[in-house]
């Protein structure tokens, strides 16, 4: 196996280990909160930006500050709820199941990250000409799912923005 294959395996394994430690509920809710924070900040940025005009003169900087403030506020609120959910899982005795589901979630997340990289890297950089890319035994396995990954991206994008 090529070095890149070991890196891919490490990415998937690290994602799985993190999810086992944190548990499925925390990981899934955390991912949902990040997506929600992005969407809410994007939707409310234009409404909040004028409130910052007394402190920030430049319109583009005001819009960026509004977006960032909303994003961070949603993340902080989500973190508080996530903490309470974690305590609830512990109190109900579902920790073992939560960690097993976390393992599955983390493995899937790691695989999706690698899939995204194998789809996006060739579009941004001439990696397909590199020897490390060509010698990989794992990249071709992920490239088989390239069409599905692109379709999934557009499906998620349409759900969020339409």
Legacy VTK file of the C-alpha trace (Angstrom):
# vtk DataFile Version 3.0
C-alpha trace
ASCII
DATASET POLYDATA
POINTS 162 float
0.000 0.000 0.000
1.108 3.525 -0.774
1.631 6.186 1.883
-1.560 7.948 0.800
-3.485 4.742 1.523
-2.175 4.731 5.098
-3.164 8.396 5.424
-6.678 7.579 4.188
-6.976 4.718 6.678
-5.717 7.013 9.447
-8.343 9.650 8.593
-11.160 7.107 8.726
-9.783 5.499 11.909
-9.279 8.840 13.672
-12.814 9.907 12.814
-14.125 6.596 14.161
-12.112 6.850 17.399
-13.255 10.424 18.046
-16.866 9.350 17.549
-16.472 6.348 19.856
-15.115 8.600 22.595
-17.788 11.275 22.156
-20.659 8.958 21.242
-23.194 9.054 18.436
-25.628 11.485 20.028
-22.981 14.134 20.635
-21.369 13.654 17.234
-24.602 13.689 15.234
-25.997 16.637 17.169
-22.702 18.498 16.835
-22.715 18.034 13.066
-26.331 19.187 12.924
-25.508 22.276 14.976
-22.623 23.212 12.664
-24.929 22.932 9.649
-27.681 24.850 11.436
-25.224 27.570 12.483
-24.069 27.974 8.885
-27.626 28.180 7.537
-28.949 30.512 10.261
-25.934 32.821 9.947
-26.379 32.946 6.179
-30.106 33.684 6.476
-29.910 36.322 9.221
-26.665 38.064 8.265
-28.420 40.795 6.262
-30.870 41.486 9.101
-28.200 41.698 11.800
-25.518 43.610 9.850
-27.294 47.015 10.100
-27.310 46.671 13.893
-23.502 46.811 13.804
-23.279 50.034 11.766
-22.457 52.126 14.853
-19.283 50.085 15.392
-18.281 48.868 11.920
-18.279 51.317 9.023
-17.285 49.059 6.123
-20.365 47.177 4.818
-18.511 43.997 3.845
-16.787 43.794 7.223
-20.113 44.486 8.962
-21.748 41.619 7.039
-18.861 39.278 7.878
-18.989 40.249 11.559
-22.758 39.715 11.648
-22.405 36.292 10.032
-19.626 35.290 12.425
-21.505 36.535 15.500
-24.638 34.588 14.555
-22.599 31.500 13.694
-20.790 31.547 17.044
-24.013 32.242 18.971
-25.740 29.230 17.404
-22.675 27.053 18.083
-22.605 28.114 21.736
-26.318 27.447 22.215
-25.916 24.118 20.456
-22.953 23.200 22.661
-25.071 23.767 25.764
-27.855 21.561 24.434
-25.294 18.974 23.319
-23.844 18.862 26.833
-27.316 18.227 28.269
-27.963 15.500 25.685
-24.689 13.830 26.654
-25.705 13.875 30.310
-29.090 12.412 29.369
-27.463 9.549 27.448
-25.203 8.805 30.416
-28.103 8.953 32.887
-30.222 6.547 30.828
-27.446 3.956 30.641
-27.238 4.008 26.848
-23.525 4.796 26.784
-22.485 1.468 25.217
-25.026 1.696 22.423
-24.178 5.371 21.934
-20.487 4.548 21.530
-21.154 1.672 19.123
-23.337 3.902 16.975
-20.611 6.540 17.316
-18.121 4.091 15.827
-20.367 3.570 12.802
-21.042 7.302 12.467
-17.353 8.193 12.719
-16.346 5.589 10.167
-18.973 6.869 7.737
-17.951 10.489 8.346
-14.288 9.649 7.723
-15.187 7.816 4.522
-17.278 10.791 3.347
-14.355 13.140 4.039
-12.061 10.945 1.954
-14.715 10.731 -0.786
-14.971 14.532 -0.818
-11.186 14.794 -1.089
-10.998 12.285 -3.954
-13.709 14.208 -5.823
-12.459 17.742 -5.121
-8.666 17.386 -5.272
-8.508 16.455 -8.979
-10.709 19.467 -9.788
-8.409 21.873 -7.921
-4.968 20.339 -8.441
-3.379 18.073 -11.072
-3.088 15.199 -8.566
-4.164 12.504 -11.012
-0.789 12.924 -12.712
1.113 12.373 -9.454
2.665 8.995 -8.752
1.266 8.824 -5.202
-2.274 9.203 -6.586
-1.729 6.584 -9.274
-0.136 4.066 -6.861
-2.971 4.255 -4.357
-5.053 1.120 -3.953
-7.782 2.857 -1.948
-8.425 5.986 -4.043
-9.909 3.965 -6.951
-12.382 2.415 -4.493
-13.586 5.881 -3.503
-13.582 7.127 -7.113
-16.265 4.505 -7.857
-18.618 6.576 -5.681
-17.743 9.924 -7.268
-21.065 10.280 -9.113
-23.006 9.394 -5.978
-20.973 11.891 -3.935
-21.634 14.720 -6.384
-25.342 13.854 -6.476
-25.442 13.804 -2.662
-23.792 17.233 -2.555
-26.396 18.779 -4.857
-29.239 17.091 -2.966
-28.037 18.485 0.354
-27.417 21.889 -1.204
-30.957 22.019 -2.599
-32.433 21.005 0.768
-30.558 23.775 2.569
-30.922 26.625 0.093
-34.332 26.053 -1.470
LINES 1 163
162 0 1 2 3 4 5 6 7 8 9 10 11 12 13 14 15 16 17 18 19 20 21 22 23 24 25 26 27 28 29 30 31 32 33 34 35 36 37 38 39 40 41 42 43 44 45 46 47 48 49 50 51 52 53 54 55 56 57 58 59 60 61 62 63 64 65 66 67 68 69 70 71 72 73 74 75 76 77 78 79 80 81 82 83 84 85 86 87 88 89 90 91 92 93 94 95 96 97 98 99 100 101 102 103 104 105 106 107 108 109 110 111 112 113 114 115 116 117 118 119 120 121 122 123 124 125 126 127 128 129 130 131 132 133 134 135 136 137 138 139 140 141 142 143 144 145 146 147 148 149 150 151 152 153 154 155 156 157 158 159 160 161
